[in-house]
């Protein structure tokens, strides 16, 4: 079972654990138009590896190979993030099945769930928690 970890705890792990990495599984469009986590203060960069391919949103058949191509190993503690925590959970489960043993899901993702007005980024998630991010 993949553990959900609050964004603030993920940020602490990224800053203090050399083996911790963040994999952003959103699409190119989301990275470009919504933004990406800025890990420069932790001396790291987020791995941008789509779980689904835009615009068809088909599963990225090369996802597991992409993790290895980014230099990730089973020794890494890998935190997966998407918009709201759903795709990243599926990606983390696939990574676990592929032999990555320390995988975690960033609870509420980058933007969190929609609020009562249907807007994201107001109730929970990386951005709402005030963690560093930037426009790509």
N, CA, C and O atoms as CSV, one atom per row, in Angstrom:
chain,resi,resn,atom,element,x,y,z
A,1,UNK,N,N,0.844,-1.191,0.000
A,1,UNK,CA,C,0.000,0.000,0.000
A,1,UNK,C,C,0.886,1.250,0.000
A,1,UNK,O,O,1.868,1.333,0.738
A,2,UNK,N,N,0.523,2.200,-0.828
A,2,UNK,CA,C,1.270,3.446,-0.941
A,2,UNK,C,C,0.737,4.441,0.091
A,2,UNK,O,O,-0.470,4.656,0.198
A,3,UNK,N,N,1.643,5.033,0.835
A,3,UNK,CA,C,1.283,6.001,1.872
A,3,UNK,C,C,1.095,7.392,1.264
A,3,UNK,O,O,1.892,7.831,0.434
A,4,UNK,N,N,0.022,8.086,1.692
A,4,UNK,CA,C,-0.185,9.488,1.346
A,4,UNK,C,C,0.583,10.343,2.346
A,4,UNK,O,O,0.458,10.151,3.556
A,5,UNK,N,N,1.374,11.279,1.848
A,5,UNK,CA,C,2.188,12.135,2.708
A,5,UNK,C,C,1.818,13.595,2.425
A,5,UNK,O,O,1.785,14.003,1.265
A,6,UNK,N,N,1.543,14.381,3.462
A,6,UNK,CA,C,1.217,15.795,3.256
A,6,UNK,C,C,2.371,16.532,2.564
A,6,UNK,O,O,3.538,16.222,2.803
A,7,UNK,N,N,2.047,17.501,1.712
A,7,UNK,CA,C,3.089,18.233,0.985
A,7,UNK,C,C,4.180,18.824,1.879
A,7,UNK,O,O,5.352,18.808,1.502
A,8,UNK,N,N,3.823,19.339,3.044
A,8,UNK,CA,C,4.844,19.933,3.907
A,8,UNK,C,C,5.841,18.894,4.400
A,8,UNK,O,O,7.022,19.202,4.559
A,9,UNK,N,N,5.391,17.680,4.644
A,9,UNK,CA,C,6.308,16.606,5.048
A,9,UNK,C,C,7.184,16.165,3.882
A,9,UNK,O,O,8.351,15.819,4.066
A,10,UNK,N,N,6.615,16.179,2.686
A,10,UNK,CA,C,7.406,15.846,1.492
A,10,UNK,C,C,8.517,16.881,1.324
A,10,UNK,O,O,9.665,16.526,1.054
A,11,UNK,N,N,8.181,18.141,1.482
A,11,UNK,CA,C,9.174,19.212,1.344
A,11,UNK,C,C,10.307,19.016,2.352
A,11,UNK,O,O,11.477,19.165,1.998
A,12,UNK,N,N,9.979,18.688,3.591
A,12,UNK,CA,C,11.009,18.434,4.612
A,12,UNK,C,C,11.897,17.263,4.211
A,12,UNK,O,O,13.118,17.329,4.354
A,13,UNK,N,N,11.289,16.194,3.712
A,13,UNK,CA,C,12.069,15.031,3.274
A,13,UNK,C,C,12.995,15.405,2.123
A,13,UNK,O,O,14.151,14.984,2.094
A,14,UNK,N,N,12.498,16.187,1.182
A,14,UNK,CA,C,13.319,16.602,0.041
A,14,UNK,C,C,14.507,17.447,0.486
A,14,UNK,O,O,15.590,17.359,-0.092
A,15,UNK,N,N,14.300,18.262,1.513
A,15,UNK,CA,C,15.381,19.116,2.015
A,15,UNK,C,C,16.392,18.353,2.858
A,15,UNK,O,O,17.567,18.718,2.879
A,16,UNK,N,N,15.968,17.305,3.553
A,16,UNK,CA,C,16.844,16.667,4.534
A,16,UNK,C,C,17.342,15.275,4.163
A,16,UNK,O,O,18.290,14.783,4.775
A,17,UNK,N,N,16.729,14.635,3.183
A,17,UNK,CA,C,17.117,13.265,2.829
A,17,UNK,C,C,17.707,13.238,1.422
A,17,UNK,O,O,17.030,13.553,0.443
A,18,UNK,N,N,18.966,12.860,1.342
A,18,UNK,CA,C,19.629,12.855,0.040
A,18,UNK,C,C,18.976,11.889,-0.941
A,18,UNK,O,O,19.027,12.116,-2.150
A,19,UNK,N,N,18.366,10.821,-0.446
A,19,UNK,CA,C,17.757,9.826,-1.329
A,19,UNK,C,C,16.338,10.196,-1.760
A,19,UNK,O,O,15.754,9.498,-2.588
A,20,UNK,N,N,15.769,11.278,-1.217
A,20,UNK,CA,C,14.402,11.691,-1.551
A,20,UNK,C,C,14.358,12.414,-2.888
A,20,UNK,O,O,15.172,13.296,-3.162
A,21,UNK,N,N,13.396,12.025,-3.712
A,21,UNK,CA,C,13.192,12.661,-5.020
A,21,UNK,C,C,11.702,12.890,-5.233
A,21,UNK,O,O,10.872,12.163,-4.687
A,22,UNK,N,N,11.368,13.891,-6.020
A,22,UNK,CA,C,9.983,14.204,-6.357
A,22,UNK,C,C,9.782,13.954,-7.842
A,22,UNK,O,O,10.521,14.477,-8.676
A,23,UNK,N,N,8.775,13.148,-8.165
A,23,UNK,CA,C,8.426,12.882,-9.560
A,23,UNK,C,C,7.058,13.479,-9.822
A,23,UNK,O,O,6.061,13.057,-9.236
A,24,UNK,N,N,7.016,14.465,-10.709
A,24,UNK,CA,C,5.770,15.133,-11.095
A,24,UNK,C,C,5.223,14.396,-12.314
A,24,UNK,O,O,5.830,14.415,-13.384
A,25,UNK,N,N,4.068,13.745,-12.144
A,25,UNK,CA,C,3.526,12.886,-13.195
A,25,UNK,C,C,2.428,13.555,-14.027
A,25,UNK,O,O,1.709,12.889,-14.772
A,26,UNK,N,N,2.311,14.871,-13.892
A,26,UNK,CA,C,1.300,15.583,-14.685
A,26,UNK,C,C,1.742,15.657,-16.152
A,26,UNK,O,O,2.772,15.096,-16.526
A,27,UNK,N,N,0.969,16.340,-16.957
A,27,UNK,CA,C,1.253,16.440,-18.391
A,27,UNK,C,C,2.070,17.689,-18.710
A,27,UNK,O,O,2.201,18.592,-17.885
A,28,UNK,N,N,2.616,17.719,-19.925
A,28,UNK,CA,C,3.338,18.898,-20.408
A,28,UNK,C,C,2.491,20.159,-20.265
A,28,UNK,O,O,2.984,21.203,-19.838
A,29,UNK,N,N,1.220,20.052,-20.624
A,29,UNK,CA,C,0.338,21.221,-20.550
A,29,UNK,C,C,0.240,21.737,-19.114
A,29,UNK,O,O,0.281,22.946,-18.889
A,30,UNK,N,N,0.111,20.836,-18.150
A,30,UNK,CA,C,0.018,21.255,-16.749
A,30,UNK,C,C,1.317,21.886,-16.280
A,30,UNK,O,O,1.295,22.916,-15.606
A,31,UNK,N,N,2.449,21.283,-16.626
A,31,UNK,CA,C,3.738,21.862,-16.220
A,31,UNK,C,C,3.895,23.268,-16.790
A,31,UNK,O,O,4.354,24.180,-16.103
A,32,UNK,N,N,3.508,23.432,-18.052
A,32,UNK,CA,C,3.696,24.717,-18.726
A,32,UNK,C,C,2.710,25.788,-18.282
A,32,UNK,O,O,3.089,26.954,-18.167
A,33,UNK,N,N,1.466,25.429,-18.030
A,33,UNK,CA,C,0.446,26.430,-17.753
A,33,UNK,C,C,0.106,26.597,-16.271
A,33,UNK,O,O,-0.380,27.655,-15.872
A,34,UNK,N,N,0.353,25.581,-15.454
A,34,UNK,CA,C,0.008,25.652,-14.031
A,34,UNK,C,C,1.245,25.901,-13.173
A,34,UNK,O,O,1.159,26.569,-12.143
A,35,UNK,N,N,2.394,25.369,-13.589
A,35,UNK,CA,C,3.631,25.529,-12.840
A,35,UNK,C,C,4.169,24.204,-12.346
A,35,UNK,O,O,3.523,23.165,-12.480
A,36,UNK,N,N,5.356,24.251,-11.775
A,36,UNK,CA,C,6.030,23.055,-11.265
A,36,UNK,C,C,6.622,23.354,-9.883
A,36,UNK,O,O,6.941,24.503,-9.577
A,37,UNK,N,N,6.767,22.321,-9.055
A,37,UNK,CA,C,7.448,22.532,-7.775
A,37,UNK,C,C,8.876,23.021,-8.014
A,37,UNK,O,O,9.575,22.502,-8.884
A,38,UNK,N,N,9.297,23.998,-7.256
A,38,UNK,CA,C,10.657,24.538,-7.362
A,38,UNK,C,C,11.466,23.981,-6.192
A,38,UNK,O,O,11.292,24.401,-5.048
A,39,UNK,N,N,12.343,23.040,-6.488
A,39,UNK,CA,C,13.115,22.365,-5.447
A,39,UNK,C,C,14.522,22.921,-5.309
A,39,UNK,O,O,15.367,22.301,-4.663
A,40,UNK,N,N,14.792,24.080,-5.902
A,40,UNK,CA,C,16.150,24.629,-5.880
A,40,UNK,C,C,16.655,24.872,-4.460
A,40,UNK,O,O,17.849,24.716,-4.206
A,41,UNK,N,N,15.784,25.248,-3.535
A,41,UNK,CA,C,16.213,25.466,-2.149
A,41,UNK,C,C,16.632,24.163,-1.474
A,41,UNK,O,O,17.343,24.182,-0.469
A,42,UNK,N,N,16.194,23.036,-2.024
A,42,UNK,CA,C,16.590,21.728,-1.508
A,42,UNK,C,C,17.778,21.168,-2.294
A,42,UNK,O,O,18.260,20.072,-2.008
A,43,UNK,N,N,18.244,21.933,-3.287
A,43,UNK,CA,C,19.357,21.479,-4.112
A,43,UNK,C,C,18.982,20.368,-5.070
A,43,UNK,O,O,19.823,19.552,-5.446
A,44,UNK,N,N,17.708,20.336,-5.468
A,44,UNK,CA,C,17.206,19.270,-6.343
A,44,UNK,C,C,16.322,19.856,-7.426
A,44,UNK,O,O,15.961,21.033,-7.400
A,45,UNK,N,N,15.984,19.003,-8.377
A,45,UNK,CA,C,14.999,19.338,-9.399
A,45,UNK,C,C,13.949,18.248,-9.416
A,45,UNK,O,O,14.262,17.075,-9.213
A,46,UNK,N,N,12.714,18.625,-9.655
A,46,UNK,CA,C,11.660,17.628,-9.807
A,46,UNK,C,C,11.886,16.872,-11.114
A,46,UNK,O,O,12.296,17.451,-12.120
A,47,UNK,N,N,11.615,15.583,-11.080
A,47,UNK,CA,C,11.625,14.769,-12.288
A,47,UNK,C,C,10.261,14.951,-12.935
A,47,UNK,O,O,9.237,14.666,-12.315
A,48,UNK,N,N,10.240,15.418,-14.164
A,48,UNK,CA,C,8.987,15.612,-14.891
A,48,UNK,C,C,8.795,14.413,-15.815
A,48,UNK,O,O,9.458,14.299,-16.846
A,49,UNK,N,N,7.883,13.523,-15.435
A,49,UNK,CA,C,7.652,12.276,-16.170
A,49,UNK,C,C,6.155,11.996,-16.168
A,49,UNK,O,O,5.597,11.563,-15.161
A,50,UNK,N,N,5.517,12.246,-17.295
A,50,UNK,CA,C,4.064,12.117,-17.382
A,50,UNK,C,C,3.603,10.678,-17.183
A,50,UNK,O,O,4.178,9.746,-17.745
A,51,UNK,N,N,2.566,10.513,-16.384
A,51,UNK,CA,C,1.921,9.219,-16.196
A,51,UNK,C,C,0.986,8.935,-17.362
A,51,UNK,O,O,0.853,7.795,-17.807
A,52,UNK,N,N,0.339,9.992,-17.851
A,52,UNK,CA,C,-0.543,9.895,-19.001
A,52,UNK,C,C,-0.079,10.898,-20.043
A,52,UNK,O,O,0.446,11.959,-19.707
A,53,UNK,N,N,-0.276,10.556,-21.308
A,53,UNK,CA,C,0.215,11.387,-22.397
A,53,UNK,C,C,-0.914,12.282,-22.914
A,53,UNK,O,O,-1.969,11.805,-23.332
A,54,UNK,N,N,-0.663,13.587,-22.873
A,54,UNK,CA,C,-1.630,14.580,-23.352
A,54,UNK,C,C,-1.594,14.600,-24.878
A,54,UNK,O,O,-0.492,14.480,-25.412
A,55,UNK,N,N,-2.665,14.738,-25.623
A,55,UNK,CA,C,-4.038,15.003,-25.178
A,55,UNK,C,C,-4.892,13.751,-25.023
A,55,UNK,O,O,-6.022,13.844,-24.543
A,56,UNK,N,N,-4.382,12.572,-25.418
A,56,UNK,CA,C,-5.213,11.365,-25.361
A,56,UNK,C,C,-5.397,10.843,-23.948
A,56,UNK,O,O,-6.356,10.121,-23.672
A,57,UNK,N,N,-4.485,11.203,-23.048
A,57,UNK,CA,C,-4.476,10.765,-21.659
A,57,UNK,C,C,-4.348,9.243,-21.534
A,57,UNK,O,O,-4.814,8.640,-20.568
A,58,UNK,N,N,-3.706,8.645,-22.534
A,58,UNK,CA,C,-3.370,7.227,-22.427
A,58,UNK,C,C,-2.199,7.070,-21.473
A,58,UNK,O,O,-1.364,7.967,-21.355
A,59,UNK,N,N,-2.137,5.943,-20.799
A,59,UNK,CA,C,-1.046,5.664,-19.873
A,59,UNK,C,C,0.273,5.667,-20.635
A,59,UNK,O,O,0.372,5.109,-21.728
A,60,UNK,N,N,1.269,6.291,-20.055
A,60,UNK,CA,C,2.605,6.346,-20.638
A,60,UNK,C,C,3.230,4.953,-20.520
A,60,UNK,O,O,3.605,4.532,-19.425
A,61,UNK,N,N,3.341,4.253,-21.622
A,61,UNK,CA,C,3.863,2.883,-21.630
A,61,UNK,C,C,5.335,2.829,-21.222
A,61,UNK,O,O,5.828,1.772,-20.829
A,62,UNK,N,N,6.033,3.949,-21.312
A,62,UNK,CA,C,7.457,3.994,-20.967
A,62,UNK,C,C,7.702,4.547,-19.563
A,62,UNK,O,O,8.835,4.886,-19.221
A,63,UNK,N,N,6.655,4.638,-18.754
A,63,UNK,CA,C,6.785,5.287,-17.447
A,63,UNK,C,C,7.854,4.636,-16.573
A,63,UNK,O,O,8.751,5.323,-16.083
A,64,UNK,N,N,7.770,3.335,-16.373
A,64,UNK,CA,C,8.726,2.659,-15.494
A,64,UNK,C,C,10.152,2.773,-16.040
A,64,UNK,O,O,11.090,2.991,-15.274
A,65,UNK,N,N,10.319,2.628,-17.346
A,65,UNK,CA,C,11.645,2.803,-17.947
A,65,UNK,C,C,12.128,4.238,-17.765
A,65,UNK,O,O,13.323,4.483,-17.597
A,66,UNK,N,N,11.199,5.173,-17.799
A,66,UNK,CA,C,11.540,6.585,-17.604
A,66,UNK,C,C,12.087,6.858,-16.219
A,66,UNK,O,O,12.978,7.692,-16.064
A,67,UNK,N,N,11.574,6.173,-15.210
A,67,UNK,CA,C,12.094,6.339,-13.853
A,67,UNK,C,C,13.566,5.940,-13.802
A,67,UNK,O,O,14.399,6.658,-13.250
A,68,UNK,N,N,13.867,4.791,-14.385
A,68,UNK,CA,C,15.259,4.314,-14.407
A,68,UNK,C,C,16.134,5.240,-15.244
A,68,UNK,O,O,17.281,5.506,-14.885
A,69,UNK,N,N,15.594,5.733,-16.359
A,69,UNK,CA,C,16.364,6.637,-17.220
A,69,UNK,C,C,16.706,7.938,-16.499
A,69,UNK,O,O,17.702,8.583,-16.826
A,70,UNK,N,N,15.890,8.327,-15.522
A,70,UNK,CA,C,16.154,9.528,-14.717
A,70,UNK,C,C,17.130,9.246,-13.578
A,70,UNK,O,O,17.421,10.130,-12.773
A,71,UNK,N,N,17.635,8.016,-13.511
A,71,UNK,CA,C,18.614,7.663,-12.492
A,71,UNK,C,C,18.016,7.216,-11.172
A,71,UNK,O,O,18.739,7.052,-10.189
A,72,UNK,N,N,16.706,7.016,-11.133
A,72,UNK,CA,C,16.065,6.567,-9.898
A,72,UNK,C,C,16.286,5.074,-9.710
A,72,UNK,O,O,16.275,4.305,-10.672
A,73,UNK,N,N,16.487,4.676,-8.463
A,73,UNK,CA,C,16.725,3.280,-8.117
A,73,UNK,C,C,15.828,2.897,-6.946
A,73,UNK,O,O,15.207,3.770,-6.339
A,74,UNK,N,N,15.748,1.607,-6.617
A,74,UNK,CA,C,14.964,1.208,-5.456
A,74,UNK,C,C,15.464,1.816,-4.140
A,74,UNK,O,O,14.731,1.809,-3.150
A,75,UNK,N,N,16.672,2.331,-4.109
A,75,UNK,CA,C,17.184,2.982,-2.892
A,75,UNK,C,C,16.580,4.366,-2.677
A,75,UNK,O,O,16.564,4.865,-1.551
A,76,UNK,N,N,16.086,4.988,-3.738
A,76,UNK,CA,C,15.488,6.312,-3.609
A,76,UNK,C,C,14.158,6.251,-2.870
A,76,UNK,O,O,13.429,5.262,-2.951
A,77,UNK,N,N,13.861,7.321,-2.151
A,77,UNK,CA,C,12.534,7.529,-1.585
A,77,UNK,C,C,11.850,8.455,-2.573
A,77,UNK,O,O,12.195,9.632,-2.677
A,78,UNK,N,N,10.871,7.915,-3.305
A,78,UNK,CA,C,10.278,8.639,-4.420
A,78,UNK,C,C,8.876,9.107,-4.044
A,78,UNK,O,O,8.007,8.308,-3.695
A,79,UNK,N,N,8.681,10.415,-4.122
A,79,UNK,CA,C,7.394,11.035,-3.850
A,79,UNK,C,C,6.774,11.420,-5.191
A,79,UNK,O,O,7.382,12.151,-5.974
A,80,UNK,N,N,5.575,10.931,-5.451
A,80,UNK,CA,C,4.889,11.196,-6.709
A,80,UNK,C,C,3.821,12.259,-6.477
A,80,UNK,O,O,3.089,12.221,-5.488
A,81,UNK,N,N,3.749,13.217,-7.416
A,81,UNK,CA,C,2.779,14.313,-7.311
A,81,UNK,C,C,2.077,14.495,-8.649
A,81,UNK,O,O,2.686,14.358,-9.710
A,82,UNK,N,N,0.787,14.807,-8.583
A,82,UNK,CA,C,0.012,15.193,-9.765
A,82,UNK,C,C,-0.848,16.392,-9.373
A,82,UNK,O,O,-0.499,17.109,-8.435
A,83,UNK,N,N,-1.937,16.622,-10.052
A,83,UNK,CA,C,-2.795,17.764,-9.740
A,83,UNK,C,C,-3.452,17.607,-8.377
A,83,UNK,O,O,-3.424,18.528,-7.561
A,84,UNK,N,N,-4.057,16.416,-8.125
A,84,UNK,CA,C,-4.847,16.255,-6.899
A,84,UNK,C,C,-4.516,14.997,-6.097
A,84,UNK,O,O,-5.101,14.778,-5.036
A,85,UNK,N,N,-3.600,14.178,-6.576
A,85,UNK,CA,C,-3.202,12.985,-5.851
A,85,UNK,C,C,-3.753,11.685,-6.385
A,85,UNK,O,O,-3.482,10.630,-5.812
A,86,UNK,N,N,-4.514,11.721,-7.461
A,86,UNK,CA,C,-5.110,10.498,-8.011
A,86,UNK,C,C,-4.154,9.812,-8.991
A,86,UNK,O,O,-3.828,8.638,-8.821
A,87,UNK,N,N,-3.707,10.542,-10.011
A,87,UNK,CA,C,-2.771,9.945,-10.978
A,87,UNK,C,C,-1.459,9.570,-10.307
A,87,UNK,O,O,-0.861,8.544,-10.634
A,88,UNK,N,N,-1.011,10.397,-9.370
A,88,UNK,CA,C,0.255,10.109,-8.697
A,88,UNK,C,C,0.161,8.842,-7.858
A,88,UNK,O,O,1.152,8.124,-7.725
A,89,UNK,N,N,-0.993,8.556,-7.296
A,89,UNK,CA,C,-1.176,7.313,-6.548
A,89,UNK,C,C,-1.049,6.122,-7.496
A,89,UNK,O,O,-0.378,5.142,-7.172
A,90,UNK,N,N,-1.680,6.199,-8.653
A,90,UNK,CA,C,-1.574,5.114,-9.637
A,90,UNK,C,C,-0.126,4.951,-10.098
A,90,UNK,O,O,0.349,3.826,-10.254
A,91,UNK,N,N,0.573,6.054,-10.315
A,91,UNK,CA,C,1.974,6.001,-10.737
A,91,UNK,C,C,2.844,5.384,-9.643
A,91,UNK,O,O,3.734,4.586,-9.937
A,92,UNK,N,N,2.596,5.743,-8.399
A,92,UNK,CA,C,3.361,5.181,-7.282
A,92,UNK,C,C,3.127,3.680,-7.167
A,92,UNK,O,O,4.061,2.921,-6.911
A,93,UNK,N,N,1.892,3.258,-7.354
A,93,UNK,CA,C,1.593,1.826,-7.300
A,93,UNK,C,C,2.298,1.084,-8.431
A,93,UNK,O,O,2.805,-0.018,-8.220
A,94,UNK,N,N,2.339,1.663,-9.617
A,94,UNK,CA,C,3.051,1.043,-10.742
A,94,UNK,C,C,4.544,0.979,-10.458
A,94,UNK,O,O,5.193,-0.015,-10.781
A,95,UNK,N,N,5.089,2.019,-9.863
A,95,UNK,CA,C,6.517,2.031,-9.528
A,95,UNK,C,C,6.826,0.953,-8.492
A,95,UNK,O,O,7.844,0.267,-8.585
A,96,UNK,N,N,5.957,0.812,-7.522
A,96,UNK,CA,C,6.143,-0.232,-6.509
A,96,UNK,C,C,6.135,-1.607,-7.179
A,96,UNK,O,O,6.980,-2.451,-6.883
A,97,UNK,N,N,5.189,-1.824,-8.069
A,97,UNK,CA,C,5.103,-3.104,-8.779
A,97,UNK,C,C,6.347,-3.357,-9.631
A,97,UNK,O,O,6.701,-4.507,-9.889
A,98,UNK,N,N,7.011,-2.281,-10.067
A,98,UNK,CA,C,8.218,-2.395,-10.893
A,98,UNK,C,C,9.484,-2.548,-10.049
A,98,UNK,O,O,10.585,-2.611,-10.596
A,99,UNK,N,N,9.339,-2.609,-8.721
A,99,UNK,CA,C,10.490,-2.854,-7.864
A,99,UNK,C,C,11.025,-1.664,-7.095
A,99,UNK,O,O,12.017,-1.795,-6.377
A,100,UNK,N,N,10.394,-0.503,-7.225
A,100,UNK,CA,C,10.792,0.662,-6.431
A,100,UNK,C,C,10.093,0.517,-5.074
A,100,UNK,O,O,8.867,0.590,-4.994
A,101,UNK,N,N,10.860,0.314,-4.033
A,101,UNK,CA,C,10.282,-0.076,-2.748
A,101,UNK,C,C,9.864,1.070,-1.840
A,101,UNK,O,O,9.005,0.888,-0.977
A,102,UNK,N,N,10.451,2.240,-2.016
A,102,UNK,CA,C,10.131,3.385,-1.149
A,102,UNK,C,C,9.378,4.428,-1.975
A,102,UNK,O,O,9.965,5.404,-2.443
A,103,UNK,N,N,8.087,4.215,-2.145
A,103,UNK,CA,C,7.280,5.130,-2.953
A,103,UNK,C,C,6.164,5.720,-2.100
A,103,UNK,O,O,5.598,5.051,-1.235
A,104,UNK,N,N,5.863,6.981,-2.362
A,104,UNK,CA,C,4.877,7.719,-1.583
A,104,UNK,C,C,4.058,8.599,-2.524
A,104,UNK,O,O,4.524,8.987,-3.595
A,105,UNK,N,N,2.844,8.904,-2.110
A,105,UNK,CA,C,1.970,9.796,-2.864
A,105,UNK,C,C,1.863,11.125,-2.124
A,105,UNK,O,O,1.650,11.147,-0.912
A,106,UNK,N,N,2.011,12.231,-2.850
A,106,UNK,CA,C,1.843,13.546,-2.239
A,106,UNK,C,C,0.340,13.796,-2.102
A,106,UNK,O,O,-0.362,13.981,-3.096
A,107,UNK,N,N,-0.138,13.799,-0.867
A,107,UNK,CA,C,-1.559,13.988,-0.589
A,107,UNK,C,C,-2.038,15.322,-1.155
A,107,UNK,O,O,-1.398,16.355,-0.953
A,108,UNK,N,N,-3.133,15.296,-1.845
A,108,UNK,CA,C,-3.782,16.477,-2.435
A,108,UNK,C,C,-3.016,17.083,-3.602
A,108,UNK,O,O,-3.472,18.069,-4.181
A,109,UNK,N,N,-1.856,16.517,-3.967
A,109,UNK,CA,C,-1.153,16.934,-5.168
A,109,UNK,C,C,-0.690,18.377,-5.183
A,109,UNK,O,O,-0.476,18.989,-4.137
A,110,UNK,N,N,-0.540,18.907,-6.382
A,110,UNK,CA,C,-0.019,20.255,-6.587
A,110,UNK,C,C,-1.088,21.318,-6.347
A,110,UNK,O,O,-0.802,22.372,-5.778
A,111,UNK,N,N,-2.324,21.042,-6.782
A,111,UNK,CA,C,-3.395,22.032,-6.683
A,111,UNK,C,C,-4.509,21.670,-5.718
A,111,UNK,O,O,-5.284,22.545,-5.332
A,112,UNK,N,N,-4.614,20.413,-5.316
A,112,UNK,CA,C,-5.654,19.984,-4.405
A,112,UNK,C,C,-7.011,19.819,-5.061
A,112,UNK,O,O,-7.158,20.026,-6.265
A,113,UNK,N,N,-8.002,19.444,-4.265
A,113,UNK,CA,C,-9.348,19.240,-4.794
A,113,UNK,C,C,-10.028,20.574,-5.099
A,113,UNK,O,O,-9.612,21.620,-4.601
A,114,UNK,N,N,-11.066,20.528,-5.913
A,114,UNK,CA,C,-11.801,21.770,-6.171
A,114,UNK,C,C,-12.574,22.218,-4.934
A,114,UNK,O,O,-13.037,21.397,-4.142
A,115,UNK,N,N,-12.705,23.542,-4.783
A,115,UNK,CA,C,-13.498,24.077,-3.677
A,115,UNK,C,C,-14.972,24.107,-4.084
A,115,UNK,O,O,-15.333,23.566,-5.129
A,116,UNK,N,N,-15.814,24.723,-3.285
A,116,UNK,CA,C,-17.248,24.770,-3.545
A,116,UNK,C,C,-17.578,25.476,-4.857
A,116,UNK,O,O,-18.631,25.235,-5.447
A,117,UNK,N,N,-16.680,26.346,-5.313
A,117,UNK,CA,C,-16.898,27.062,-6.573
A,117,UNK,C,C,-16.240,26.365,-7.755
A,117,UNK,O,O,-16.284,26.862,-8.880
A,118,UNK,N,N,-15.625,25.200,-7.494
A,118,UNK,CA,C,-14.998,24.444,-8.571
A,118,UNK,C,C,-13.578,24.860,-8.901
A,118,UNK,O,O,-13.027,24.425,-9.911
A,119,UNK,N,N,-12.972,25.702,-8.060
A,119,UNK,CA,C,-11.600,26.163,-8.304
A,119,UNK,C,C,-10.618,25.345,-7.482
A,119,UNK,O,O,-10.886,25.003,-6.331
A,120,UNK,N,N,-9.484,25.037,-8.086
A,120,UNK,CA,C,-8.431,24.306,-7.380
A,120,UNK,C,C,-7.415,25.294,-6.822
A,120,UNK,O,O,-7.375,26.461,-7.212
A,121,UNK,N,N,-6.589,24.794,-5.892
A,121,UNK,CA,C,-5.518,25.608,-5.354
A,121,UNK,C,C,-5.921,26.496,-4.194
A,121,UNK,O,O,-5.164,27.379,-3.790
A,122,UNK,N,N,-7.103,26.268,-3.660
A,122,UNK,CA,C,-7.573,27.103,-2.555
A,122,UNK,C,C,-7.735,26.350,-1.240
A,122,UNK,O,O,-7.770,26.965,-0.174
A,123,UNK,N,N,-7.835,25.016,-1.305
A,123,UNK,CA,C,-8.157,24.272,-0.091
A,123,UNK,C,C,-7.013,23.398,0.425
A,123,UNK,O,O,-6.874,23.228,1.636
A,124,UNK,N,N,-6.200,22.847,-0.462
A,124,UNK,CA,C,-5.138,21.937,-0.048
A,124,UNK,C,C,-4.164,21.765,-1.210
A,124,UNK,O,O,-4.441,22.175,-2.338
A,125,UNK,N,N,-3.025,21.154,-0.915
A,125,UNK,CA,C,-2.050,20.856,-1.958
A,125,UNK,C,C,-0.774,21.668,-1.818
A,125,UNK,O,O,-0.669,22.547,-0.963
A,126,UNK,N,N,0.186,21.359,-2.667
A,126,UNK,CA,C,1.519,21.970,-2.649
A,126,UNK,C,C,1.439,23.488,-2.678
A,126,UNK,O,O,2.033,24.159,-1.834
A,127,UNK,N,N,0.708,24.033,-3.642
A,127,UNK,CA,C,0.620,25.491,-3.785
A,127,UNK,C,C,-0.090,26.127,-2.591
A,127,UNK,O,O,0.365,27.148,-2.076
A,128,UNK,N,N,-1.192,25.541,-2.151
A,128,UNK,CA,C,-1.951,26.082,-1.032
A,128,UNK,C,C,-1.133,26.083,0.251
A,128,UNK,O,O,-1.289,26.966,1.095
A,129,UNK,N,N,-0.253,25.084,0.397
A,129,UNK,CA,C,0.601,25.010,1.586
A,129,UNK,C,C,1.754,26.014,1.537
A,129,UNK,O,O,2.570,26.069,2.456
A,130,UNK,N,N,1.819,26.799,0.474
A,130,UNK,CA,C,2.843,27.832,0.369
A,130,UNK,C,C,4.237,27.300,0.056
A,130,UNK,O,O,5.239,27.959,0.336
A,131,UNK,N,N,4.294,26.117,-0.520
A,131,UNK,CA,C,5.609,25.539,-0.860
A,131,UNK,C,C,6.104,26.136,-2.167
A,131,UNK,O,O,5.300,26.609,-2.971
A,132,UNK,N,N,7.409,26.123,-2.394
A,132,UNK,CA,C,7.958,26.810,-3.568
A,132,UNK,C,C,7.542,26.157,-4.886
A,132,UNK,O,O,7.534,24.935,-5.037
A,133,UNK,N,N,7.199,27.033,-5.830
A,133,UNK,CA,C,6.863,26.591,-7.175
A,133,UNK,C,C,7.194,27.719,-8.136
A,133,UNK,O,O,7.427,28.855,-7.724
A,134,UNK,N,N,7.212,27.398,-9.402
A,134,UNK,CA,C,7.522,28.394,-10.423
A,134,UNK,C,C,6.798,28.037,-11.711
A,134,UNK,O,O,6.358,26.906,-11.915
A,135,UNK,N,N,6.692,29.028,-12.560
A,135,UNK,CA,C,6.185,28.772,-13.913
A,135,UNK,C,C,7.314,28.157,-14.699
A,135,UNK,O,O,8.467,28.568,-14.568
A,136,UNK,N,N,6.999,27.197,-15.495
A,136,UNK,CA,C,8.020,26.513,-16.295
A,136,UNK,C,C,8.446,27.370,-17.455
A,136,UNK,O,O,9.300,26.962,-18.243
